[in-house]
Amino acid sequence: MLNENIFLFSVDLEDIRLRMDDGLKYNASVERLVGNYLEFLNKFKSKATFFVVGDIPKYYPDLIKTLVKEGHEIACHSNLHLPVEKQTAKEFKEDLLRNIESLTNAGANQIVGYRAPFYSITPKTPWAFEVLAETGFKYSSSVLPSKNPIYGWPNFGEKPRKMKEGIWEIPISLSANFMLTVPFAGGVYFRVLPKAIINWNFKKQFGNNNAVAGYFHPYDIDVDQEPYMHPGIDESWFYNKLLYHNRSKVFSRLDSIMERFQPKIITYKNYFEELNSQDAKR
């Protein structure tokens, strides 16, 4: 499997309205948008990973059941959507346990994966992998392996790594252009970067036999969202504008990638199991 073109398509399942003081006055759209992602995945007969924030089951009680029923992986994306660096090890563990509890109570099972908000596991949080191992996780996708204005781990390397605690870290894929080291396969970058650059990077990664690890959010495809200032961007007018840019083109770009490179979309759990299996044979 690891010799194929692997696309680790994933959705960071959160409702940004819930992190705003007056957010609930805006229209709810998460269920509709997840439905759109499921249509895309069903079209290509694929199963993906949904990294879910702890408050989703409270506001969308049937959503986890739907995802589990359709065979997708449920993984943790923290309970309160706080960066790892802003927590102590104890607080981090408590947050993880609450995240697990909310998801299992909603019908999820065999939760083995975690993604830190903002890819915020860095060299400043060496205890994070130990806590993840203590809490029963098997893999993480929480590192941005480059310098970054917010969080990054420049010397981590682009390939998955089995940490000394036994956790596999699957870093987000970055542009192969040394002048532009950004996550080309997800989020705002997937919408803002020229299509030719995105396609070149997919081709480069697949040519090097690397899986492409990407991420999307419900709002990335919400063409009907009411205009408001998104939380967590320091009231930046410029970045807020980018968050709305090219939402209507996400699926056409995804379709183009699927048709051109014919990648296989698999869950992070399946990918981690393949990595572990190959590592055991060495």
ZADO-1210 file (C-alpha; in nm, 4 decimals, padded with zeros to 6 digits):
<atoms>
<atom x="00.0000" y="00.0000" z="00.0000" code="MET" pos="1"/>
<atom x="00.2787" y="00.2448" z="00.0859" code="LEU" pos="2"/>
<atom x="00.4082" y="00.2249" z="-00.2710" code="ASN" pos="3"/>
<atom x="00.0836" y="00.3730" z="-00.4022" code="GLU" pos="4"/>
<atom x="-00.0057" y="00.7403" z="-00.4295" code="ASN" pos="5"/>
<atom x="-00.1535" y="00.7873" z="-00.0814" code="ILE" pos="6"/>
<atom x="-00.3608" y="01.0956" z="-00.0045" code="PHE" pos="7"/>
<atom x="-00.4303" y="01.1338" z="00.3676" code="LEU" pos="8"/>
<atom x="-00.7366" y="01.3490" z="00.3185" code="PHE" pos="9"/>
<atom x="-00.8789" y="01.4552" z="00.6536" code="SER" pos="10"/>
<atom x="-01.1278" y="01.6971" z="00.8054" code="VAL" pos="11"/>
<atom x="-01.0662" y="01.8928" z="01.1237" code="ASP" pos="12"/>
<atom x="-01.4239" y="01.8779" z="01.2430" code="LEU" pos="13"/>
<atom x="-01.5023" y="02.1897" z="01.4405" code="GLU" pos="14"/>
<atom x="-01.7587" y="02.4677" z="01.4494" code="ASP" pos="15"/>
<atom x="-01.5740" y="02.7970" z="01.4737" code="ILE" pos="16"/>
<atom x="-01.8925" y="02.9715" z="01.5885" code="ARG" pos="17"/>
<atom x="-01.8492" y="02.7944" z="01.9220" code="LEU" pos="18"/>
<atom x="-01.5215" y="02.9796" z="01.9843" code="ARG" pos="19"/>
<atom x="-01.6855" y="03.3207" z="01.9377" code="MET" pos="20"/>
<atom x="-01.8669" y="03.5150" z="02.2092" code="ASP" pos="21"/>
<atom x="-02.1663" y="03.5775" z="01.9838" code="ASP" pos="22"/>
<atom x="-02.1111" y="03.2888" z="01.7448" code="GLY" pos="23"/>
<atom x="-02.4444" y="03.1141" z="01.7907" code="LEU" pos="24"/>
<atom x="-02.6280" y="03.4040" z="01.6318" code="LYS" pos="25"/>
<atom x="-02.4856" y="03.2900" z="01.2967" code="TYR" pos="26"/>
<atom x="-02.6316" y="03.0049" z="01.0941" code="ASN" pos="27"/>
<atom x="-02.5281" y="02.6481" z="01.1767" code="ALA" pos="28"/>
<atom x="-02.3842" y="02.4707" z="00.8744" code="SER" pos="29"/>
<atom x="-02.1472" y="02.1974" z="00.9959" code="VAL" pos="30"/>
<atom x="-02.3785" y="01.9035" z="00.9223" code="GLU" pos="31"/>
<atom x="-02.4482" y="02.0273" z="00.5697" code="ARG" pos="32"/>
<atom x="-02.0795" y="02.0830" z="00.4991" code="LEU" pos="33"/>
<atom x="-01.9770" y="01.7424" z="00.6358" code="VAL" pos="34"/>
<atom x="-02.2416" y="01.5990" z="00.4057" code="GLY" pos="35"/>
<atom x="-02.0646" y="01.7648" z="00.1130" code="ASN" pos="36"/>
<atom x="-01.7349" y="01.6077" z="00.2147" code="TYR" pos="37"/>
<atom x="-01.9050" y="01.2695" z="00.2414" code="LEU" pos="38"/>
<atom x="-02.0416" y="01.3073" z="-00.1112" code="GLU" pos="39"/>
<atom x="-01.6880" y="01.3688" z="-00.2370" code="PHE" pos="40"/>
<atom x="-01.5502" y="01.0673" z="-00.0485" code="LEU" pos="41"/>
<atom x="-01.8339" y="00.8421" z="-00.1607" code="ASN" pos="42"/>
<atom x="-01.7769" y="00.9440" z="-00.5215" code="LYS" pos="43"/>
<atom x="-01.4245" y="00.8035" z="-00.4976" code="PHE" pos="44"/>
<atom x="-01.5239" y="00.5120" z="-00.2725" code="LYS" pos="45"/>
<atom x="-01.2930" y="00.6390" z="00.0002" code="SER" pos="46"/>
<atom x="-01.2796" y="00.6500" z="00.3790" code="LYS" pos="47"/>
<atom x="-01.1125" y="00.9383" z="00.5609" code="ALA" pos="48"/>
<atom x="-01.0220" y="01.0579" z="00.9085" code="THR" pos="49"/>
<atom x="-01.2245" y="01.3204" z="01.0931" code="PHE" pos="50"/>
<atom x="-01.0290" y="01.4874" z="01.3741" code="PHE" pos="51"/>
<atom x="-01.3110" y="01.6026" z="01.6015" code="VAL" pos="52"/>
<atom x="-01.3232" y="01.8751" z="01.8669" code="VAL" pos="53"/>
<atom x="-01.4943" y="01.7781" z="02.1924" code="GLY" pos="54"/>
<atom x="-01.7944" y="02.0092" z="02.1641" code="ASP" pos="55"/>
<atom x="-01.9145" y="01.8709" z="01.8295" code="ILE" pos="56"/>
<atom x="-02.1210" y="01.5829" z="01.9811" code="PRO" pos="57"/>
<atom x="-02.3014" y="01.8291" z="02.2077" code="LYS" pos="58"/>
<atom x="-02.4256" y="02.0454" z="01.9215" code="TYR" pos="59"/>
<atom x="-02.4447" y="01.7753" z="01.6523" code="TYR" pos="60"/>
<atom x="-02.5357" y="01.4552" z="01.8427" code="PRO" pos="61"/>
<atom x="-02.5979" y="01.2422" z="01.5341" code="ASP" pos="62"/>
<atom x="-02.2940" y="01.3457" z="01.3331" code="LEU" pos="63"/>
<atom x="-02.0455" y="01.1070" z="01.4940" code="ILE" pos="64"/>
<atom x="-02.2896" y="00.8188" z="01.4528" code="LYS" pos="65"/>
<atom x="-02.3231" y="00.9008" z="01.0825" code="THR" pos="66"/>
<atom x="-01.9483" y="00.9080" z="01.0276" code="LEU" pos="67"/>
<atom x="-01.8957" y="00.5822" z="01.2174" code="VAL" pos="68"/>
<atom x="-02.1802" y="00.4131" z="01.0299" code="LYS" pos="69"/>
<atom x="-02.0253" y="00.5100" z="00.6965" code="GLU" pos="70"/>
<atom x="-01.6873" y="00.3657" z="00.7985" code="GLY" pos="71"/>
<atom x="-01.4800" y="00.6774" z="00.8536" code="HIS" pos="72"/>
<atom x="-01.2232" y="00.7126" z="01.1303" code="GLU" pos="73"/>
<atom x="-01.2942" y="00.9330" z="01.4297" code="ILE" pos="74"/>
<atom x="-00.9861" y="01.0852" z="01.5927" code="ALA" pos="75"/>
<atom x="-00.9274" y="01.3567" z="01.8530" code="CYS" pos="76"/>
<atom x="-00.8660" y="01.7232" z="01.7814" code="HIS" pos="77"/>
<atom x="-00.8640" y="01.8305" z="02.1492" code="SER" pos="78"/>
<atom x="-01.1554" y="01.9131" z="02.3733" code="ASN" pos="79"/>
<atom x="-01.1235" y="02.2922" z="02.3913" code="LEU" pos="80"/>
<atom x="-00.9149" y="02.3572" z="02.0774" code="HIS" pos="81"/>
<atom x="-00.6233" y="02.5025" z="02.2731" code="LEU" pos="82"/>
<atom x="-00.2648" y="02.4995" z="02.1406" code="PRO" pos="83"/>
<atom x="-00.0505" y="02.2401" z="02.3160" code="VAL" pos="84"/>
<atom x="00.2085" y="02.5048" z="02.4064" code="GLU" pos="85"/>
<atom x="-00.0517" y="02.6917" z="02.6099" code="LYS" pos="86"/>
<atom x="-00.1145" y="02.3930" z="02.8375" code="GLN" pos="87"/>
<atom x="00.0795" y="02.2073" z="03.1029" code="THR" pos="88"/>
<atom x="00.1249" y="01.8329" z="03.0652" code="ALA" pos="89"/>
<atom x="-00.1489" y="01.7788" z="03.3228" code="LYS" pos="90"/>
<atom x="-00.3901" y="02.0144" z="03.1481" code="GLU" pos="91"/>
<atom x="-00.3106" y="01.8527" z="02.8137" code="PHE" pos="92"/>
<atom x="-00.3900" y="01.5060" z="02.9490" code="LYS" pos="93"/>
<atom x="-00.7176" y="01.6248" z="03.1038" code="GLU" pos="94"/>
<atom x="-00.8177" y="01.7848" z="02.7757" code="ASP" pos="95"/>
<atom x="-00.7419" y="01.4626" z="02.5863" code="LEU" pos="96"/>
<atom x="-00.9454" y="01.2515" z="02.8282" code="LEU" pos="97"/>
<atom x="-01.2451" y="01.4830" z="02.7962" code="ARG" pos="98"/>
<atom x="-01.2131" y="01.4747" z="02.4165" code="ASN" pos="99"/>
<atom x="-01.2081" y="01.0937" z="02.4192" code="ILE" pos="100"/>
<atom x="-01.5037" y="01.0788" z="02.6567" code="GLU" pos="101"/>
<atom x="-01.7204" y="01.3096" z="02.4453" code="SER" pos="102"/>
<atom x="-01.6496" y="01.1122" z="02.1287" code="LEU" pos="103"/>
<atom x="-01.6928" y="00.7646" z="02.2773" code="THR" pos="104"/>
<atom x="-02.0188" y="00.8707" z="02.4408" code="ASN" pos="105"/>
<atom x="-02.1355" y="00.9816" z="02.0961" code="ALA" pos="106"/>
<atom x="-02.0639" y="00.6410" z="01.9430" code="GLY" pos="107"/>
<atom x="-01.6995" y="00.6513" z="01.8346" code="ALA" pos="108"/>
<atom x="-01.4730" y="00.3578" z="01.9113" code="ASN" pos="109"/>
<atom x="-01.1076" y="00.2601" z="01.8784" code="GLN" pos="110"/>
<atom x="-00.9830" y="00.6173" z="01.8980" code="ILE" pos="111"/>
<atom x="-00.6073" y="00.5992" z="01.8384" code="VAL" pos="112"/>
<atom x="-00.5271" y="00.9261" z="01.6576" code="GLY" pos="113"/>
<atom x="-00.4756" y="01.2857" z="01.7601" code="TYR" pos="114"/>
<atom x="-00.4182" y="01.6179" z="01.5867" code="ARG" pos="115"/>
<atom x="-00.3132" y="01.9233" z="01.7846" code="ALA" pos="116"/>
<atom x="-00.4921" y="02.2504" z="01.7120" code="PRO" pos="117"/>
<atom x="-00.2709" y="02.4720" z="01.4938" code="PHE" pos="118"/>
<atom x="-00.0160" y="02.1868" z="01.4586" code="TYR" pos="119"/>
<atom x="00.1155" y="02.3050" z="01.7932" code="SER" pos="120"/>
<atom x="00.3404" y="02.0187" z="01.9026" code="ILE" pos="121"/>
<atom x="00.6886" y="02.1703" z="01.8850" code="THR" pos="122"/>
<atom x="01.0336" y="02.1203" z="02.0421" code="PRO" pos="123"/>
<atom x="00.8976" y="02.3237" z="02.3348" code="LYS" pos="124"/>
<atom x="00.6521" y="02.0466" z="02.4248" code="THR" pos="125"/>
<atom x="00.8669" y="01.7311" z="02.4469" code="PRO" pos="126"/>
<atom x="00.6238" y="01.5834" z="02.7002" code="TRP" pos="127"/>
<atom x="00.3328" y="01.5770" z="02.4525" code="ALA" pos="128"/>
<atom x="00.4168" y="01.2378" z="02.3006" code="PHE" pos="129"/>
<atom x="00.4597" y="01.0839" z="02.6445" code="GLU" pos="130"/>
<atom x="00.1139" y="01.2061" z="02.7452" code="VAL" pos="131"/>
<atom x="-00.0342" y="01.0772" z="02.4204" code="LEU" pos="132"/>
<atom x="00.1168" y="00.7337" z="02.4834" code="ALA" pos="133"/>
<atom x="-00.0114" y="00.7321" z="02.8426" code="GLU" pos="134"/>
<atom x="-00.3591" y="00.8143" z="02.7164" code="THR" pos="135"/>
<atom x="-00.3675" y="00.5274" z="02.4668" code="GLY" pos="136"/>
<atom x="-00.2973" y="00.7043" z="02.1398" code="PHE" pos="137"/>
<atom x="-00.0957" y="00.5335" z="01.8673" code="LYS" pos="138"/>
<atom x="-00.0342" y="00.8141" z="01.6206" code="TYR" pos="139"/>
<atom x="-00.0404" y="01.1902" z="01.5949" code="SER" pos="140"/>
<atom x="-00.0530" y="01.4368" z="01.3069" code="SER" pos="141"/>
<atom x="00.0443" y="01.7483" z="01.4985" code="SER" pos="142"/>
<atom x="00.3742" y="01.8746" z="01.3589" code="VAL" pos="143"/>
<atom x="00.4379" y="02.1371" z="01.0928" code="LEU" pos="144"/>
<atom x="00.7990" y="02.0468" z="01.0020" code="PRO" pos="145"/>
<atom x="00.9241" y="02.3938" z="00.9153" code="SER" pos="146"/>
<atom x="00.9640" y="02.7431" z="01.0506" code="LYS" pos="147"/>
<atom x="00.6254" y="02.9054" z="01.0939" code="ASN" pos="148"/>
<atom x="00.5023" y="03.2381" z="01.2327" code="PRO" pos="149"/>
<atom x="00.2906" y="03.0524" z="01.4905" code="ILE" pos="150"/>
<atom x="00.4028" y="02.6936" z="01.5551" code="TYR" pos="151"/>
<atom x="00.6605" y="02.4836" z="01.3755" code="GLY" pos="152"/>
<atom x="00.9319" y="02.2190" z="01.4185" code="TRP" pos="153"/>
<atom x="01.1958" y="02.3062" z="01.1555" code="PRO" pos="154"/>
<atom x="01.4238" y="02.0045" z="01.2042" code="ASN" pos="155"/>
<atom x="01.1595" y="01.7355" z="01.2364" code="PHE" pos="156"/>
<atom x="01.1793" y="01.6168" z="00.8741" code="GLY" pos="157"/>
<atom x="00.9040" y="01.5544" z="00.6212" code="GLU" pos="158"/>
<atom x="00.8600" y="01.1803" z="00.6748" code="LYS" pos="159"/>
<atom x="00.6606" y="01.0057" z="00.9497" code="PRO" pos="160"/>
<atom x="00.8686" y="00.9242" z="01.2527" code="ARG" pos="161"/>
<atom x="00.8214" y="00.6755" z="01.5338" code="LYS" pos="162"/>
<atom x="00.8970" y="00.8711" z="01.8487" code="MET" pos="163"/>
<atom x="01.0787" y="00.7139" z="02.1429" code="LYS" pos="164"/>
<atom x="00.7467" y="00.6971" z="02.3303" code="GLU" pos="165"/>
<atom x="00.6146" y="00.4630" z="02.0590" code="GLY" pos="166"/>
<atom x="00.3842" y="00.7219" z="01.9007" code="ILE" pos="167"/>
<atom x="00.4016" y="00.7652" z="01.5241" code="TRP" pos="168"/>
<atom x="00.4049" y="01.1311" z="01.4237" code="GLU" pos="169"/>
<atom x="00.2741" y="01.1930" z="01.0717" code="ILE" pos="170"/>
<atom x="00.3677" y="01.5544" z="00.9899" code="PRO" pos="171"/>
<atom x="00.1669" y="01.7707" z="00.7561" code="ILE" pos="172"/>
<atom x="00.2982" y="01.7755" z="00.3983" code="SER" pos="173"/>
<atom x="00.4739" y="02.0940" z="00.2929" code="LEU" pos="174"/>
<atom x="00.5508" y="02.2516" z="-00.0400" code="SER" pos="175"/>
<atom x="00.8721" y="02.1108" z="-00.1854" code="ALA" pos="176"/>
<atom x="00.9813" y="02.4597" z="-00.2944" code="ASN" pos="177"/>
<atom x="01.2399" y="02.5739" z="-00.0391" code="PHE" pos="178"/>
<atom x="01.1130" y="02.9318" z="-00.0717" code="MET" pos="179"/>
<atom x="00.7547" y="02.8338" z="00.0066" code="LEU" pos="180"/>
<atom x="00.7314" y="02.5790" z="00.2864" code="THR" pos="181"/>
<atom x="00.3577" y="02.5824" z="00.3554" code="VAL" pos="182"/>
<atom x="00.0956" y="02.3046" z="00.3830" code="PRO" pos="183"/>
<atom x="-00.0119" y="02.2973" z="00.0189" code="PHE" pos="184"/>
<atom x="-00.2673" y="02.0162" z="00.0574" code="ALA" pos="185"/>
<atom x="-00.5153" y="02.1708" z="00.2936" code="GLY" pos="186"/>
<atom x="-00.6931" y="02.4640" z="00.4445" code="GLY" pos="187"/>
<atom x="-00.6437" y="02.8175" z="00.3242" code="VAL" pos="188"/>
<atom x="-00.3235" y="02.7257" z="00.1367" code="TYR" pos="189"/>
<atom x="-00.5069" y="02.4772" z="-00.0844" code="PHE" pos="190"/>
<atom x="-00.7455" y="02.7567" z="-00.1797" code="ARG" pos="191"/>
<atom x="-00.4976" y="03.0436" z="-00.2141" code="VAL" pos="192"/>
<atom x="-00.2005" y="02.8814" z="-00.3895" code="LEU" pos="193"/>
<atom x="-00.2168" y="02.8639" z="-00.7705" code="PRO" pos="194"/>
<atom x="-00.3512" y="02.5318" z="-00.8924" code="LYS" pos="195"/>
<atom x="-00.0298" y="02.4654" z="-01.0864" code="ALA" pos="196"/>
<atom x="00.1779" y="02.4883" z="-00.7675" code="ILE" pos="197"/>
<atom x="-00.0561" y="02.2525" z="-00.5839" code="ILE" pos="198"/>
<atom x="-00.0446" y="01.9982" z="-00.8668" code="ASN" pos="199"/>
<atom x="00.3354" y="02.0253" z="-00.8900" code="TRP" pos="200"/>
<atom x="00.3680" y="01.9505" z="-00.5200" code="ASN" pos="201"/>
<atom x="00.1358" y="01.6499" z="-00.5365" code="PHE" pos="202"/>
<atom x="00.3397" y="01.5184" z="-00.8282" code="LYS" pos="203"/>
<atom x="00.6666" y="01.5807" z="-00.6443" code="LYS" pos="204"/>
<atom x="00.5513" y="01.4096" z="-00.3244" code="GLN" pos="205"/>
<atom x="00.4056" y="01.1084" z="-00.5034" code="PHE" pos="206"/>
<atom x="00.7193" y="01.0860" z="-00.7183" code="GLY" pos="207"/>
<atom x="00.9239" y="01.0604" z="-00.3988" code="ASN" pos="208"/>
<atom x="00.6917" y="00.7876" z="-00.2697" code="ASN" pos="209"/>
<atom x="00.5619" y="01.0145" z="00.0051" code="ASN" pos="210"/>
<atom x="00.2032" y="01.0149" z="00.1224" code="ALA" pos="211"/>
<atom x="00.0408" y="01.3579" z="00.1041" code="VAL" pos="212"/>
<atom x="-00.1031" y="01.4567" z="00.4422" code="ALA" pos="213"/>
<atom x="-00.3689" y="01.7248" z="00.4114" code="GLY" pos="214"/>
<atom x="-00.6449" y="01.8810" z="00.6161" code="TYR" pos="215"/>
<atom x="-00.9686" y="02.0693" z="00.5602" code="PHE" pos="216"/>
<atom x="-01.2307" y="02.2330" z="00.7796" code="HIS" pos="217"/>
<atom x="-01.6053" y="02.2658" z="00.7333" code="PRO" pos="218"/>
<atom x="-01.5665" y="02.6380" z="00.6651" code="TYR" pos="219"/>
<atom x="-01.3188" y="02.5733" z="00.3812" code="ASP" pos="220"/>
<atom x="-01.6128" y="02.4831" z="00.1574" code="ILE" pos="221"/>
<atom x="-01.8823" y="02.7069" z="00.3072" code="ASP" pos="222"/>
<atom x="-01.9686" y="02.9390" z="00.0194" code="VAL" pos="223"/>
<atom x="-02.2795" y="03.0614" z="00.2024" code="ASP" pos="224"/>
<atom x="-02.1152" y="03.1593" z="00.5312" code="GLN" pos="225"/>
<atom x="-02.2117" y="03.4986" z="00.6654" code="GLU" pos="226"/>
<atom x="-01.9178" y="03.7415" z="00.6864" code="PRO" pos="227"/>
<atom x="-01.7628" y="03.7691" z="01.0308" code="TYR" pos="228"/>
<atom x="-01.4206" y="03.7942" z="01.1926" code="MET" pos="229"/>
<atom x="-01.2867" y="03.4463" z="01.2552" code="HIS" pos="230"/>
<atom x="-01.1479" y="03.3683" z="01.6012" code="PRO" pos="231"/>
<atom x="-00.7799" y="03.3024" z="01.6610" code="GLY" pos="232"/>
<atom x="-00.6347" y="03.5356" z="01.3960" code="ILE" pos="233"/>
<atom x="-00.5725" y="03.8448" z="01.6108" code="ASP" pos="234"/>
<atom x="-00.8416" y="04.0457" z="01.4341" code="GLU" pos="235"/>
<atom x="-00.6386" y="04.0394" z="01.1115" code="SER" pos="236"/>
<atom x="-00.8478" y="04.1841" z="00.8285" code="TRP" pos="237"/>
<atom x="-00.6063" y="04.0437" z="00.5686" code="PHE" pos="238"/>
<atom x="-00.6051" y="03.6867" z="00.7002" code="TYR" pos="239"/>
<atom x="-00.9794" y="03.6960" z="00.7542" code="ASN" pos="240"/>
<atom x="-01.0227" y="03.7848" z="00.3872" code="LYS" pos="241"/>
<atom x="-00.8026" y="03.4904" z="00.2884" code="LEU" pos="242"/>
<atom x="-01.0210" y="03.2569" z="00.4922" code="LEU" pos="243"/>
<atom x="-01.3065" y="03.3268" z="00.2511" code="TYR" pos="244"/>
<atom x="-01.0995" y="03.3085" z="-00.0668" code="HIS" pos="245"/>
<atom x="-01.1730" y="03.0428" z="-00.3319" code="ASN" pos="246"/>
<atom x="-01.4034" y="02.8285" z="-00.1190" code="ARG" pos="247"/>
<atom x="-01.6074" y="02.7491" z="-00.4286" code="SER" pos="248"/>
<atom x="-01.3028" y="02.5893" z="-00.5954" code="LYS" pos="249"/>
<atom x="-01.2108" y="02.3318" z="-00.3315" code="VAL" pos="250"/>
<atom x="-01.4009" y="02.0389" z="-00.4810" code="PHE" pos="251"/>
<atom x="-01.3048" y="02.1145" z="-00.8403" code="SER" pos="252"/>
<atom x="-00.9413" y="02.1183" z="-00.7313" code="ARG" pos="253"/>
<atom x="-00.9847" y="01.7951" z="-00.5367" code="LEU" pos="254"/>
<atom x="-01.1570" y="01.6311" z="-00.8334" code="ASP" pos="255"/>
<atom x="-00.8693" y="01.7369" z="-01.0571" code="SER" pos="256"/>
<atom x="-00.6133" y="01.5816" z="-00.8215" code="ILE" pos="257"/>
<atom x="-00.8108" y="01.2580" z="-00.7986" code="MET" pos="258"/>
<atom x="-00.8436" y="01.2335" z="-01.1761" code="GLU" pos="259"/>
<atom x="-00.4870" y="01.3332" z="-01.2577" code="ARG" pos="260"/>
<atom x="-00.2928" y="01.1328" z="-00.9969" code="PHE" pos="261"/>
<atom x="-00.5523" y="00.8698" z="-00.9031" code="GLN" pos="262"/>
<atom x="-00.4380" y="00.8656" z="-00.5409" code="PRO" pos="263"/>
<atom x="-00.5785" y="00.6291" z="-00.2840" code="LYS" pos="264"/>
<atom x="-00.7487" y="00.8060" z="00.0059" code="ILE" pos="265"/>
<atom x="-00.7102" y="00.6061" z="00.3272" code="ILE" pos="266"/>
<atom x="-00.7540" y="00.6837" z="00.6953" code="THR" pos="267"/>
<atom x="-00.4619" y="00.7920" z="00.9089" code="TYR" pos="268"/>
<atom x="-00.5244" y="00.4820" z="01.1197" code="LYS" pos="269"/>
<atom x="-00.4744" y="00.2525" z="00.8201" code="ASN" pos="270"/>
<atom x="-00.1623" y="00.4427" z="00.7206" code="TYR" pos="271"/>
<atom x="-00.0183" y="00.4233" z="01.0719" code="PHE" pos="272"/>
<atom x="-00.0842" y="00.0476" z="01.0769" code="GLU" pos="273"/>
<atom x="00.1070" y="00.0079" z="00.7487" code="GLU" pos="274"/>
<atom x="00.3962" y="00.2120" z="00.8876" code="LEU" pos="275"/>
<atom x="00.4009" y="00.0014" z="01.2031" code="ASN" pos="276"/>
<atom x="00.3878" y="-00.3208" z="01.0067" code="SER" pos="277"/>
<atom x="00.6811" y="-00.2241" z="00.7877" code="GLN" pos="278"/>
<atom x="00.8777" y="-00.1050" z="01.0909" code="ASP" pos="279"/>
<atom x="00.8233" y="-00.4405" z="01.2638" code="ALA" pos="280"/>
<atom x="00.9739" y="-00.6249" z="00.9651" code="LYS" pos="281"/>
<atom x="01.3002" y="-00.4315" z="00.9797" code="ARG" pos="282"/>
</atoms>
